[in-house]
Amino acid sequence: MDISTMRSVATVASLICFVGIWVWAWRRANKNRFDEAAQLPFIED
């Protein structure tokens, strides 16, 4: 395996990870949790 092949594999793996995180972040199932976390700085004790 030469360096070009390894770079290509690393690029594809990085893209797959990025798309996976993007899909996870934009799922409707996570909306309530993210909305709650966004309000944490405004909650007073």
N, C-alpha and C positions, 0 to 999 in steps of 0.2 A: 504494500500500500504506500503510495507516494504522498508527498505533502499536499498536493492539489486535491487528491481524493479526501484526505483528512479534513482539509479546509471546507470542502463541499459538504461533507457529512456534518461538520460542526455548524455550518450555516443553516442547513436544513433542520437540524435538531433545535437550534435556537429559534427558528421561525415557528416550528411546531409548538414549542414551549410558549412563545409569545401569543400565538393564536389561542392556545388552551387557556392561558390566563385571561385574555380578552373575553373569551366566551364565558368563563366563570364569573367575571366581574359584571357582565351585562345580563346575566340570567335574572329573570323576574323573582326567582326564589330567594335571591340575596338582597333584593331591594329593601325590604323592611330592616334587615340587619344593618345595611349601609346607611339608611336614613337615620336610624337610631344612633349609630356611631358619629354621624355628621352633627348631631345635636349635642353631643357630650360636652363640648367646650362652653356651651351656653347654659348648662344646668348648674344652678347654684346649690351648695350644700346647706 
